[in-house]
Amino acid sequence: MEMGTMRVVSNIVLFQIGWFSCVLSAAAHQPWIGLLVAIAVVVTHVLRAPMPKMELRLVVLTLAIGLVFDSILVWQGWLTYSSGILLQNMAPYWIVSLWGLFATLLNVSLRWMRGRWLTAALLGALGGPAAYYGGLRFGALEFGNRQAGMTALAIGWAVLTPLLLALSTRFDGHANQPEMRMA
């Protein structure tokens, strides 16, 4: 396996470990466990980047965007959470940490989508809601209004995925590494 492929596979595996840790620990009402795993994954990712400060900036921006987006969904009553809530009408800390995990994908395994804005929007519109639906199935969240929530997730992720990919070109801590391109 070539180095670029190993980097992408490692990136995806670490993200999945973080995602499952956050969702399953939140469902078990121990979201701090997932938070610790997410922090470990993000720190590992940032430290492995050739330009860690750039990568860290992308993570922080993505966390801020995710906090606002998911808090709007909570505030509207479209999503509800039973654990990890620090402030009423705000997204719980474990769901915000998932945004930090998502940021680790942008300059590595999702890099191939840069400039493919329609593809990024379509995959965001499908993948974002699918991830939340997975969280629902594991018992980590509930929909206050499933139709409105899924619609808001699809629209939000269709907009945010290309936006975050555009930000990743500006804050690319992996710019000097060979990229993996998909046809």
Buried (B, 14 or more C-beta within 10 A) or exposed (E): EEEBEEBBEBBBEBBEBBBBBBBBBBBBEBBEBBBBBBBBBBBBBBEBBEBBEBBBBBBEBBBEBBBEBBBBBBEBEBBBBBBBBEEEEBBBBBBBBBBBBBBBBBBBBBBBBBEBBEBBBBBBBBBBBBBBBBBBEBBBBEBEEEEBBBEBBBBBBBBBBBBBBBBBBEBBBBBEBEBBEEE
